[in-house]
Amino acid sequence: MKAYLTCLAGLLISIIVALSFGSSGISLLEVSQHLLLNMNGGAIASQTELSSIIMFEIRLPRILVAGITGASLAAAGVVSQGLFRNTLASPSILGTTSGGSLVAASMFFYGSAFDHWYTLPIGAFLGAATATYILFLISKRFFGLQIQSLLLAGFALNALLGACTSFVISLMLEDQQKAASVMHWMLGGFAARGMEHFYMVLPTFLIGIFLATNITHKLDILALGEEKAQTLNVNMKVLWHISIVCIALLVGGSVAVAGAIPFVGLVVPHMTRLVFGPKHRNLLWLSAINGASLILLMDLLARTLMAPKEIEVGVLISLFGAPFFIWLLLSYKEGVRN
Amino acid sequence: MKNFLLEIEKLNLIKDSISILENISIKPLSNSLVALIGPNGSGKTSLLRSIAQIETYSGIVKMAGTATSTFSQAQFSKIISWTPSSFQLPFSYSVLDIVLMGRFPTHNGRPQKIDIDKSLEALEQMDILDFKDRHVTTLSSGELQKTMIAQALASDAQVILMDEPCANLDIAASMKLLKSLKSTVLQNRAVLFSIHDINLAQRFADSMICLSKGRVVAQGLPKDLLSQELVLEVFGTNSDWLQNKLGEDQFVFY
């Protein structure tokens, strides 16, 4: 309970700070007043109407999209790490994100990305699911899910899917508008994201986290090893399939609205596990909350560091996430016992 | 009348066209402590894995008179427990959490008081109750081994399979473990474990099964089974029975 209160307090602070800062400065006092007035249905003075519009019609939808994306990616990271029994397994390293990106980029190319609000999430989900299945089958069939092979296979798959995505983008270069929009999307960010994007990612998040919640206790048992889990009444085939659908839904939805944002699924579950322990039920929800907080703060930095210019969140997170990954890789040996 | 818990008839295991276990039949085991001995590569681990349904074999394994192939996974997991010889735990669960996992087929992720009580009891039996809140990643190999054995003991399984439970334990801890297992079988349980230390095995086991090249070459009481001829044939080592100062028989190699 204490853990949830701590993380929720962190999220609340992140939301208030994210609402307050931007190219147009609104004080924390104003934010609190607006929130209270809104809750009580009170009238807003005309002089503060503009800041109210900025907060609730521009920043709030963006915060909602960023928050749910961070929660999705972190939750997907928890399931990936539980399924592959490894703290280094995350959607961006396993190729899941690249799979979603390739299909999404192809949809931009064919102009079908915005045919309907759900085409992009479904496409990204299918790409993410296919990539994860391929990696899982390769690793399991040939290498028995050993970490070195998993990382190498993930690296190879990422390179292949990345090359395919670059090829698709190169086909769009002549159409400058198309190329600019796909590049912008690929870098991962929340500029100009509104409520429609929130509604786009909400179903994949809800279904994904619902499925994930139902397999958390089995992921705990899987930590004992696949064979041991099997003798403890865990149906491995069912668990693999549900986990992969779960990861793909969570990653697919976030890729559809925010592009390829790396490392959240790696960093957040790892840090949350260090502080609050490895039990997957708590880890899933606490990581989702912390993932939302992290992305909100990163998005805030992205908006304000070079204001009025924006840095793409994906780029910013890579700058922090890549050194973290190297540190994790170096300390990996200490975390594993034989 | 004895309640037979485990029977095996004509069990064969072939992997990659290589015969690993050949025509294994063992006399019905009741609530007893049974040691599985044999040189490296004789099929001890494969036999335990086959009984635990990790390997796909041909033949019949019966538990309490019923073929295990007719059990659902849920039923099977409640009556059998399998502990491998080595473990790789990726996450830092507490010792109590790990032991509670042994009762997963019963509590299905929602442990009740009885699950916690039985887990604590098993930890006490293994002399590691003080460690219950420690993270498993901070344990020595021997302590981890004890934790995994406690996990098996905490379960409600009637048949407990253990692959080299003494592998990481010192001699005092090994003796204590085998004494504990001996008391466990009094609760209408059969424990089948593989072991390399024949002397320890003969001292504590109610009966022994000797494997060589994937076949059962002998099964019976330790005193009857262990002969100079058998040990020379199976292990290629000279041996003899000697008496220690307490007047107990001990099997020695030279």
Interface residues (C-beta under 8 A of the other chain):
Chain A: R85 N86 T87 T216 H217 K218 D220 I221 A223 L224 G225 E227 K228 Q230 T231 L232 N233 V234 N235 R273 G277 P278 K279 G335 V336 R337 N338
Chain B: R49 A52 Q53 I54 Q73 A74 F76 S77 K78 I80 S81 W82 P84 S86 F87 Q88 L89 P90 F91 S92 Y93 S94 D97 I98 M101 G102 F104 P105 N108 G109 R110 V136 T137 L139 S141 L144
